[in-house]
Amino acid sequence: MSNKDFPLIFERSKEGRTSYSLPELDVESFDLEEELGSEYVRQTPPELPEVSELDIIRHFTGLSNRNYGVDSGFYPLGSCTMKYNPKINEDIARLDGFSHIHPYQDVSTVQGAMAVMYDLQESLKEITGMHEVSLQSAAGAQGEWTALMMIRAFHESKGDYGRTKVIVPDSAHGTNPASAAVAGFEAVTVKSNHEGLVDLDDLRQVVGKDTAALMLTNPNTLGLFEKDILTMAEIVHEAGGKLYYDGANLNAIMGYVRPGDMGFDAVHLNLHKTFTGPHGGGGPGSGPVGVSEELAAFLPKPLIIKKKDSYDFDENRPQSIGRVKPFYGNFGINLRAYTYIRTMGAEGLKKVSEYAVLNANYMMRELEGAFELPYPQHCKHEFVLSGSKQKKLGVRTLDMAKRLLDFGYHPPTIYFPLNVEEGLMVEPTETESKETLDGFIDTMRTIAKEVEENPELVQEAPHHTIVKRMDETTAARKPVLRYNP
């Protein structure tokens, strides 16, 4: 499809066409220049398209059809948990009693919303095994930073200002070392062993009196469960440090393992991942933080508390790190997560993990013949393939990801984690059917065969998308941000 097939809104413009009919002015008119001053009044009309209402509808509908999301196709984006967002969540979030309230209302007038948020806090405490939870953080990365700031405040409250380092595995999310730096710490890498798990000997080497915390995802970014987590917790705690749990991969263990039971002192959750809030286009997100009893005093304030039959904000928290977001978190996403948790129930959330793990292992075993599988043990919710075999034939993982677009699929995460050559990370989630998984598996096998028989076809992909392969470096450094006719 080209722009000839789909003219943009400016290209549809014809002089004299309108898409609105305004009522007659029913207030006294006034001279804008006299009221505002000529320097604030346009002397020439803006260059806006002149189109009919039907043209506008077709324009925006056409743009939406160009978009890709979970409602339109399979989204196997490893480490991101792009699962289906149930529409009952949207119905609840749009109830007048939720959608028409205002954050500046008196607490006494929004008791229903307060009750829901309190119940959500309690549910997340149970799911994570944490002592207390705050819903304030706007997304996962802010949740990481918030947890680290609490850990920092805890150490400083003990007069321990020498804990300046945060340990991060070499397979970690990039936000982990970034959050550590923003929180004022130095990030120190701990290596993985031959199994793709944290090397305990290396951990013992890097832990010391300057260790503030170990940041860890479990299962890790390779989709593997850190089976020595209790030993790791013991090593860090004996050195006086804290354990922070990155909740990005919680979808693999709900109902089976809780971060609190693994020895973690702080955790953030991605409600927009694990608990089905939409998170395309850069937001919105929600990254609640849970902590052990030892860290609870440092949570952002206010917390929602229950007083007999009513709810209130607890502002009297002298050791709090303060507010980290205006109002009380992303209320709409929190509502969707609450609806999902109540809809699924304890057994339902457990089933989520079971099917997420089943789907990932099924796909991994079906694809391990066509691609290198650097860590062949059973995975949890995601797995990482390597395109190293295809690279020897002159085709990169990036090329194969572009080729997937021709088959109508959103590509998996590529070149991550960094400790896998030509990495290709797949997370199918629990919501996809076997037929969908089989279709993706067949397509991946087809591409692997194309690499062997016709590598140029893959190297030059995509062939059937609206926009062909771009110069990605120029697009990133010199983006075109406005329409030029």
C-alpha positions as CSV (number, residue, x, y, z in Angstrom):
1,M,0.0,0.0,0.0
2,S,1.3,3.5,-0.9
3,N,0.1,7.0,-0.1
4,K,-1.7,6.9,-3.5
5,D,-3.9,4.2,-2.0
6,F,-4.2,5.9,1.3
7,P,-3.9,9.7,0.9
8,L,-3.0,11.6,4.0
9,I,-5.4,14.2,5.5
10,F,-3.6,17.2,3.9
11,E,-3.6,15.4,0.5
12,R,-7.4,15.0,0.8
13,S,-7.9,18.7,1.4
14,K,-10.2,20.6,-1.1
15,E,-10.9,24.3,-0.7
16,G,-14.3,25.0,0.8
17,R,-15.0,21.6,2.4
18,T,-15.9,21.5,6.0
19,S,-16.7,18.7,8.6
20,Y,-18.5,20.8,11.2
21,S,-21.5,23.1,11.6
22,L,-21.2,25.5,14.5
23,P,-24.2,27.1,16.0
24,E,-24.7,30.9,15.7
25,L,-22.6,32.9,18.2
26,D,-24.8,33.5,21.3
27,V,-22.4,35.7,23.2
28,E,-21.3,39.3,22.6
29,S,-18.5,39.5,20.1
30,F,-15.4,41.4,20.8
31,D,-12.2,42.6,19.0
32,L,-9.4,40.1,19.7
33,E,-6.6,42.5,18.8
34,E,-8.1,45.1,21.1
35,E,-8.5,42.6,24.0
36,L,-5.2,40.7,23.6
37,G,-2.9,42.9,21.6
38,S,-2.0,42.4,17.9
39,E,1.2,40.5,18.8
40,Y,-1.0,37.6,20.2
41,V,-3.4,37.4,17.3
42,R,-2.7,35.5,14.0
43,Q,-2.6,37.7,11.0
44,T,-3.0,34.8,8.5
45,P,-5.2,31.7,9.0
46,P,-3.5,28.5,10.0
47,E,-2.8,26.0,7.2
48,L,-5.3,23.3,8.2
49,P,-6.8,20.7,5.8
50,E,-10.3,21.4,4.5
51,V,-12.0,18.0,4.5
52,S,-15.4,16.5,5.0
53,E,-16.4,14.5,8.1
54,L,-16.2,11.2,6.1
55,D,-12.7,12.0,5.0
56,I,-11.6,12.6,8.6
57,I,-13.2,9.3,9.7
58,R,-11.5,7.4,6.9
59,H,-8.2,9.1,7.6
60,F,-8.1,8.1,11.3
61,T,-9.6,4.7,10.7
62,G,-6.9,4.0,8.1
63,L,-4.2,5.1,10.5
64,S,-5.6,2.8,13.2
65,N,-5.5,-0.1,10.7
66,R,-1.8,0.5,10.1
67,N,-1.2,0.0,13.8
68,Y,-0.3,-3.3,15.5
69,G,-1.4,-4.4,18.9
70,V,-2.5,-7.3,21.0
71,D,-6.0,-7.0,19.8
72,S,-4.9,-7.4,16.1
73,G,-2.2,-10.1,16.3
74,F,0.3,-12.2,18.2
75,Y,2.8,-10.1,20.1
76,P,5.6,-12.4,21.3
77,L,7.7,-9.6,22.8
78,G,10.1,-11.3,25.2
79,S,10.5,-9.7,28.6
80,C,7.4,-7.5,28.1
81,T,4.4,-9.8,28.8
82,M,2.2,-8.5,26.1
83,K,-0.9,-10.4,27.0
84,Y,-4.6,-9.8,26.0
85,N,-6.3,-7.0,27.9
86,P,-9.8,-8.3,28.9
87,K,-12.5,-5.9,27.9
88,I,-14.3,-6.3,31.2
89,N,-11.4,-4.3,32.6
90,E,-12.4,-1.4,30.3
91,D,-16.0,-1.6,31.3
92,I,-15.1,-1.3,35.0
93,A,-12.6,1.5,34.4
94,R,-15.3,3.5,32.6
95,L,-18.0,3.3,35.3
96,D,-19.1,6.8,36.2
97,G,-18.2,6.4,39.8
98,F,-14.6,5.9,38.8
99,S,-14.2,7.8,35.5
100,H,-16.0,11.0,36.6
101,I,-14.2,11.6,40.0
102,H,-11.4,14.1,40.4
103,P,-8.2,13.6,42.5
104,Y,-8.8,16.9,44.3
105,Q,-12.1,15.8,45.7
106,D,-12.4,15.4,49.4
107,V,-11.5,11.8,50.5
108,S,-15.0,11.4,52.1
109,T,-16.5,11.7,48.6
110,V,-14.4,9.0,46.9
111,Q,-14.6,6.2,49.4
112,G,-15.5,3.7,46.7
113,A,-12.3,4.4,44.8
114,M,-10.3,4.4,48.1
115,A,-11.8,1.0,49.0
116,V,-10.7,-0.5,45.6
117,M,-7.2,0.8,45.9
118,Y,-6.9,-0.5,49.5
119,D,-8.1,-3.9,48.4
120,L,-5.6,-3.9,45.5
121,Q,-2.8,-3.1,48.0
122,E,-3.9,-6.1,50.1
123,S,-4.1,-8.4,47.0
124,L,-0.6,-7.4,45.9
125,K,0.7,-8.0,49.4
126,E,-0.7,-11.5,49.3
127,I,0.6,-12.2,45.8
128,T,4.1,-11.0,46.5
129,G,4.5,-12.0,50.2
130,M,5.4,-8.4,51.1
131,H,4.5,-6.6,54.3
132,E,3.2,-3.4,52.8
133,V,2.5,-2.0,49.3
134,S,2.4,1.5,47.7
135,L,0.5,2.0,44.4
136,Q,2.2,5.3,43.6
137,S,4.9,4.5,41.1
138,A,3.8,5.2,37.5
139,A,5.7,2.3,35.8
140,G,8.3,-0.4,36.4
141,A,11.3,1.8,36.0
142,Q,10.0,4.3,38.5
143,G,9.2,1.4,40.8
144,E,12.8,0.3,40.6
145,W,14.0,3.7,41.4
146,T,11.5,4.0,44.3
147,A,12.6,0.7,45.8
148,L,16.3,1.7,45.6
149,M,15.6,5.0,47.2
150,M,13.9,3.2,50.1
151,I,16.9,0.9,50.4
152,R,19.2,3.9,50.4
153,A,17.1,5.6,53.1
154,F,17.1,2.4,55.2
155,H,21.0,2.2,55.1
156,E,21.4,5.9,55.9
157,S,18.9,5.6,58.8
158,K,21.4,3.2,60.3
159,G,24.3,5.7,59.7
160,D,25.6,3.4,57.0
161,Y,26.7,5.7,54.2
162,G,29.3,3.4,52.7
163,R,26.8,1.2,50.8
164,T,27.3,2.8,47.4
165,K,27.0,-0.2,45.1
166,V,24.1,-2.2,43.6
167,I,24.8,-5.6,42.1
168,V,23.1,-6.3,38.7
169,P,23.3,-9.6,36.7
170,D,24.8,-9.5,33.2
171,S,21.4,-10.7,31.9
172,A,19.4,-8.0,33.6
173,H,17.0,-5.5,32.1
174,G,18.8,-2.3,31.1
175,T,16.6,-0.3,33.4
176,N,18.2,-2.0,36.4
177,P,21.7,-0.4,36.1
178,A,20.1,2.8,34.9
179,S,17.8,3.0,38.0
180,A,20.7,2.3,40.2
181,A,22.6,5.2,38.7
182,V,19.7,7.6,39.0
183,A,19.3,6.6,42.6
184,G,22.9,7.6,43.2
185,F,24.5,4.1,43.3
186,E,27.3,2.5,41.2
187,A,26.1,-0.6,39.3
188,V,28.4,-3.7,39.6
189,T,27.9,-6.6,37.3
190,V,27.7,-10.2,38.5
191,K,28.3,-12.9,35.9
192,S,26.2,-15.7,34.7
193,N,27.4,-19.3,34.8
194,H,27.2,-21.9,32.0
195,E,23.6,-22.6,32.9
196,G,22.6,-18.9,32.4
197,L,22.1,-18.4,36.2
198,V,23.9,-16.1,38.6
199,D,27.4,-17.4,39.3
200,L,27.4,-17.9,43.1
201,D,31.2,-17.7,43.3
202,D,31.3,-14.4,41.4
203,L,28.5,-13.1,43.6
204,R,30.6,-13.9,46.7
205,Q,33.4,-12.0,45.1
206,V,31.5,-8.8,44.3
207,V,29.4,-8.6,47.6
208,G,31.0,-6.6,50.4
209,K,30.5,-3.8,52.9
210,D,29.8,-1.4,50.1
211,T,26.8,-3.5,48.8
212,A,23.5,-1.7,49.1
213,A,21.4,-4.2,47.2
214,L,21.2,-7.0,44.6
215,M,18.7,-6.4,41.8
216,L,17.3,-9.6,40.4
217,T,14.5,-10.9,38.2
218,N,13.4,-14.4,38.9
219,P,12.8,-16.1,36.5
220,N,15.7,-14.2,35.0
221,T,15.7,-12.5,31.6
222,L,16.8,-15.8,29.9
223,G,13.5,-17.2,31.2
224,L,15.3,-19.5,33.7
225,F,14.5,-19.8,37.4
226,E,17.3,-18.9,39.8
227,K,17.1,-22.2,41.7
228,D,19.8,-21.0,44.2
229,I,17.8,-17.9,45.2
230,L,17.8,-18.7,48.9
231,T,21.6,-19.1,48.9
232,M,21.9,-15.8,47.1
233,A,19.6,-14.1,49.6
234,E,21.8,-15.5,52.4
235,I,25.0,-14.2,50.8
236,V,23.6,-10.7,50.3
237,H,21.9,-10.4,53.7
238,E,25.0,-11.7,55.5
239,A,26.9,-8.8,53.9
240,G,24.3,-6.3,55.1
241,G,22.7,-5.7,51.7
242,K,19.1,-6.0,50.6
243,L,17.4,-8.0,47.8
244,Y,15.3,-6.1,45.2
245,Y,12.9,-8.1,43.0
246,D,12.2,-6.8,39.5
247,G,8.6,-8.0,38.9
248,A,8.8,-8.0,35.1
249,N,8.7,-11.8,35.0
250,L,6.1,-12.5,37.7
251,N,3.8,-13.9,35.1
252,A,5.8,-17.2,35.4
253,I,5.4,-17.9,39.1
254,M,2.1,-16.5,40.4
255,G,0.5,-18.9,42.8
256,Y,3.7,-21.0,43.1
257,V,6.4,-18.8,44.5
258,R,6.3,-15.4,46.2
259,P,9.3,-12.9,46.2
260,G,8.9,-12.4,49.9
261,D,9.3,-16.2,50.5
262,M,12.5,-16.1,48.3
263,G,14.1,-13.6,50.6
264,F,13.5,-10.4,48.7
265,D,13.1,-7.2,50.7
266,A,11.5,-5.0,48.0
267,V,9.6,-5.7,44.8
268,H,8.1,-3.7,42.0
269,L,5.2,-5.1,39.9
270,N,4.2,-4.2,36.4
271,L,0.4,-4.0,36.6
272,H,0.4,-3.2,32.9
273,K,2.2,-6.5,32.1
274,T,1.2,-9.2,34.5
275,F,-2.2,-7.8,35.4
276,T,-3.4,-6.9,31.9
277,G,-3.4,-3.2,31.8
278,P,-2.7,-1.9,28.2
279,H,0.7,-0.5,27.8
280,G,1.3,0.2,24.1
281,G,2.7,3.5,22.8
282,G,4.8,4.2,25.8
283,G,2.2,4.2,28.5
284,P,0.3,4.4,30.7
285,G,2.0,2.0,33.2
286,S,1.7,1.2,36.9
287,G,4.6,0.0,39.0
288,P,3.5,-0.6,42.6
289,V,6.2,-1.3,45.1
290,G,6.1,-3.8,48.0
291,V,8.5,-4.0,50.9
292,S,9.3,-6.1,53.9
293,E,8.4,-4.9,57.4
294,E,11.9,-3.5,57.9
295,L,11.5,-1.1,54.9
296,A,7.9,-0.2,55.3
297,A,8.6,3.1,57.1
298,F,10.3,4.4,54.0
299,L,7.4,3.8,51.6
300,P,6.2,6.9,49.6
301,K,3.5,8.8,51.3
302,P,0.7,8.9,51.6
303,L,-0.5,5.3,52.0
304,I,-4.1,4.3,51.8
305,I,-5.2,3.0,55.2
306,K,-8.5,1.6,56.5
307,K,-10.1,3.1,59.6
308,K,-13.0,0.8,60.8
309,D,-15.5,1.4,58.0
310,S,-13.8,4.2,56.1
311,Y,-10.5,4.8,54.2
312,D,-8.0,7.7,54.4
313,F,-4.5,8.8,53.3
314,D,-1.8,8.3,55.9
315,E,0.5,11.3,55.7
316,N,2.1,10.8,59.1
317,R,5.2,8.9,57.9
318,P,8.3,10.8,59.1
319,Q,10.8,8.4,57.5
320,S,9.0,8.3,54.1
321,I,11.1,9.0,51.0
322,G,8.2,11.3,50.1
323,R,5.7,11.4,47.2
324,V,7.0,9.9,43.9
325,K,3.9,10.7,41.8
326,P,1.1,13.2,41.8
327,F,-2.1,12.0,43.4
328,Y,-2.0,8.2,44.0
329,G,-0.6,6.3,41.0
330,N,-2.2,5.7,37.6
331,F,-5.7,5.0,38.9
332,G,-7.2,3.7,35.6
333,I,-4.5,1.1,35.2
334,N,-4.8,0.1,38.9
335,L,-8.6,-0.4,38.3
336,R,-7.9,-2.7,35.4
337,A,-5.5,-4.7,37.4
338,Y,-7.9,-5.0,40.3
339,T,-10.6,-6.2,38.0
340,Y,-8.3,-8.8,36.5
341,I,-7.2,-10.1,39.9
342,R,-10.8,-10.3,41.2
343,T,-12.0,-12.0,38.0
344,M,-9.2,-14.6,38.0
345,G,-9.1,-15.3,41.7
346,A,-6.2,-17.2,43.3
347,E,-6.7,-20.4,41.2
348,G,-7.0,-18.4,38.0
349,L,-3.7,-16.5,38.6
350,K,-2.0,-19.9,39.3
351,K,-3.4,-21.2,36.0
352,V,-2.0,-18.1,34.2
353,S,1.5,-19.1,35.3
354,E,1.0,-22.7,34.3
355,Y,-0.2,-21.9,30.8
356,A,2.5,-19.2,30.3
357,V,5.2,-21.8,31.1
358,L,3.6,-24.5,29.1
359,N,3.3,-22.3,26.0
360,A,6.9,-21.1,26.2
361,N,8.3,-24.6,26.6
362,Y,6.2,-25.9,23.7
363,M,7.5,-23.2,21.4
364,M,11.0,-23.6,22.5
365,R,11.1,-27.3,21.8
366,E,9.5,-26.8,18.4
367,L,12.0,-24.2,17.4
368,E,15.3,-25.6,18.9
369,G,16.1,-27.5,15.7
370,A,15.8,-24.5,13.4
371,F,17.8,-22.2,15.7
372,E,20.6,-22.4,18.2
373,L,19.3,-22.8,21.8
374,P,22.1,-21.6,24.1
375,Y,20.3,-22.7,27.3
376,P,18.4,-26.0,26.6
377,Q,17.0,-26.6,30.0
378,H,13.2,-26.1,30.6
379,C,12.3,-22.4,30.7
380,K,9.6,-20.6,32.5
381,H,7.5,-17.9,30.7
382,E,10.0,-17.0,27.9
383,F,13.1,-18.4,26.1
384,V,16.0,-17.0,24.1
385,L,17.1,-18.4,20.8
386,S,20.3,-17.4,19.0
387,G,20.6,-16.5,15.3
388,S,24.3,-17.4,15.3
389,K,23.7,-20.3,12.9
390,Q,22.0,-17.9,10.4
391,K,24.7,-15.2,11.0
392,K,27.2,-17.6,9.5
393,L,25.1,-17.6,6.3
394,G,25.1,-13.8,6.2
395,V,21.7,-13.2,7.7
396,R,21.4,-11.3,11.0
397,T,18.7,-11.7,13.7
398,L,17.5,-8.2,12.7
399,D,16.9,-9.4,9.1
400,M,14.8,-12.3,10.4
401,A,12.8,-9.9,12.6
402,K,12.1,-7.7,9.6
403,R,11.1,-10.7,7.5
404,L,8.5,-11.6,10.2
405,L,6.7,-8.4,9.4
406,D,6.0,-9.8,5.9
407,F,4.1,-12.6,7.5
408,G,2.0,-10.2,9.7
409,Y,3.8,-10.9,13.0
410,H,5.2,-8.4,15.5
411,P,8.8,-9.6,16.0
412,P,10.1,-10.8,19.3
413,T,12.6,-8.9,21.3
414,I,16.0,-9.1,19.6
415,Y,19.7,-8.6,20.7
416,F,18.6,-9.0,24.3
417,P,19.8,-10.1,26.8
418,L,23.3,-9.0,25.9
419,N,24.9,-12.3,26.9
420,V,23.3,-14.2,24.0
421,E,24.8,-13.7,20.5
422,E,22.2,-12.6,18.0
423,G,19.6,-13.1,20.7
424,L,15.9,-13.5,19.9
425,M,13.7,-13.6,22.9
426,V,10.1,-15.0,22.7
427,E,7.4,-14.7,25.3
428,P,4.1,-16.2,24.1
429,T,2.1,-15.5,27.3
430,E,-0.8,-17.7,28.5
431,T,-3.5,-16.1,26.4
432,E,-2.5,-17.4,23.0
433,S,-4.0,-20.6,21.5
434,K,-2.0,-23.6,20.3
435,E,-3.1,-22.7,16.7
436,T,-1.5,-19.2,17.1
437,L,1.7,-20.7,18.5
438,D,1.8,-23.3,15.7
439,G,1.4,-20.5,13.1
440,F,4.3,-18.6,14.5
441,I,6.4,-21.7,14.8
442,D,5.8,-22.6,11.1
443,T,6.7,-19.0,10.1
444,M,9.9,-19.1,12.0
445,R,10.8,-22.4,10.4
446,T,10.0,-21.0,7.0
447,I,12.3,-18.0,7.6
448,A,15.1,-20.3,8.8
449,K,14.7,-22.3,5.5
450,E,14.7,-19.1,3.5
451,V,18.0,-18.1,5.1
452,E,19.5,-21.3,3.7
453,E,18.0,-21.2,0.3
454,N,17.5,-17.5,-0.5
455,P,19.3,-15.3,2.0
456,E,18.8,-12.2,-0.1
457,L,15.1,-12.4,0.4
458,V,15.5,-12.2,4.2
459,Q,18.3,-9.6,4.1
460,E,16.1,-7.2,2.1
461,A,12.9,-7.7,4.1
462,P,10.3,-6.4,4.7
463,H,8.8,-6.5,1.3
464,H,5.0,-6.1,1.9
465,T,4.8,-3.4,4.6
466,I,3.7,0.2,4.0
467,V,7.2,1.4,4.9
468,K,10.1,-0.7,3.7
469,R,13.4,-1.0,5.6
470,M,14.5,2.3,7.0
471,D,17.9,3.8,7.7
472,E,17.4,3.2,11.5
473,T,20.4,5.3,12.5
474,T,19.2,8.4,10.6
475,A,15.6,7.8,11.8
476,A,16.8,7.8,15.4
477,R,19.1,10.8,15.1
478,K,17.2,12.9,12.5
479,P,13.6,12.0,12.9
480,V,11.0,13.7,10.7
481,L,8.4,14.9,13.1
482,R,6.0,16.9,10.9
483,Y,4.2,16.4,7.7
484,N,5.9,17.9,4.6
485,P,3.6,17.9,1.5
